[in-house]
Amino acid sequence: MQERIACLIAHWQKRNITGIYCPDRAAFEQALSEAVPAGAHAGISGSVTLQQLDVVRGLQSRGVHVFDPAKAASREENLAVRRQGAQADYYLASPNAVAESGEMVFLSAYGNRTAGISYAAKKTVIITGVNKLVPTLQEALQRARGYATPLNCKRLSWNTPCFSDGICRESVCFLPEYKRMCCQVLILEAEAVKGRMTVILVDETLGF
């Protein structure tokens, strides 16, 4: 595993992405504090991984202002917070899958997370567990659609074709019959701006 992780971080470096490996929670908390400074403004995407790592609490404890859609009192406020977060100083998200060749796959219903990751935020911090690693980009796409999305649909009780059996039927998954979760697919292959993107890889099973 250590050799695979070293190769992955080297691939990220070639793609202008900073990769940080964290063997435990203490190392993760240190890496996060260095990646997002005190007093910054940060947006977050909905993520079981970020919840399991208690990222919002950790940021707020250091005086980081977090645009957290989960705290919104209404649907309109929720969407407004998503927009603000996507354009913040920092945007934090977790991928649905990571190819060991360096690409990362993100699915999004509303587009705030694809916007924050790819362009709108000044800096992006991607956080993932080692369980999301697969050998190739094709396998990463398969994992995102056929594994992560059905589990997220079940978690949020979204009416989708994959809800009951986990089989992706993207050709029929459209409104108003279904509440599609993967409206946008972002394949992140590289970063153009030096120093903008950091990936924190935690040696744990996190999220879906």
HELIX and SHEET records of a PDB file:
HELIX    1   1 GLN A    2  LYS A   14  1                                  13    
HELIX    2   2 ARG A   25  ALA A   35  1                                  11    
HELIX    3   3 VAL A   48  GLN A   52  1                                   5    
HELIX    4   4 VAL A   55  GLN A   60  1                                   6    
HELIX    5   5 PRO A   69  LYS A   71  5                                   3    
HELIX    6   6 ARG A   75  ALA A   86  1                                  12    
HELIX    7   7 ASN A  112  ALA A  115  1                                   4    
HELIX    8   8 GLY A  116  ALA A  120  3                                   5    
HELIX    9   9 VAL A  130  LYS A  132  5                                   3    
HELIX   10  10 LEU A  137  ARG A  143  1                                   7    
HELIX   11  11 ALA A  144  ALA A  148  3                                   5    
HELIX   12  12 THR A  149  LEU A  156  1                                   8    
HELIX   13  13 CYS A  162  ASP A  165  1                                   4    
SHEET    1   A 6 THR A  18  CYS A  22  0                                        
SHEET    2   A 6 MET A 197  VAL A 202  1                                        
SHEET    3   A 6 LYS A 123  GLY A 129  1                                        
SHEET    4   A 6 TYR A  90  ALA A  93  1                                        
SHEET    5   A 6 HIS A  41  ILE A  44  1                                        
SHEET    6   A 6 HIS A  65  PHE A  67  1                                        
SHEET    1   B 4 LEU A 133  VAL A 134  0                                        
SHEET    2   B 4 ALA A  97  ALA A  99  1                                        
SHEET    3   B 4 MET A 104  SER A 108 -1                                        
SHEET    4   B 4 GLN A 184  LEU A 188 -1                                        
END                                                                             
